[in-house]
């Protein structure tokens, strides 16, 4: 296990990530542990059944990954990933009906301009 102070992490995050490939890295704030950095080795953590899918759904749901990239992370086709989101009751399209109508009108105007 390796420990790194917050200021060291801010100055050289790449080193902490390199160390995390070997073992978990404890991030210290003063003399207290603040966080742990784990390397997401595709053969270990990401290789666990359902881990990639759960991570992809979570990252998509929180807005950290767009739909296509989340599907790629999950190793499902886009259609399969959308179906999985539906099973999990995670909306693929967000926003209100009014916003959707406004978007559609903008697209129609744009299309007419050609």
TADAPE-V374308 format. One line per field, one symbol per residue. ss: DSSP state (a for helix, b for strand, c for the rest). phi: phi as a letter, one per 40 degrees, with the letter a starting at -180 (. if undefined). Layout:
ss: ???
phi: ???
//
This chain:
ss: cbbbbaaaaaacaaaaaaaaaaccbbbbbccbbbbbbcccccccccccccaaaaaaaaaaacccccaaaaaaaacccaaaaaaaaaacccccccccaaaaaaaaaaaaaaaacc
phi: .bbbcdcccccaccccccccccadbccbbgbbcbabbbcccccbccccdgccccccccccdcgcbcdcccccccgbcdccccccdcccfbccbbhccccccccccccccccccc
//
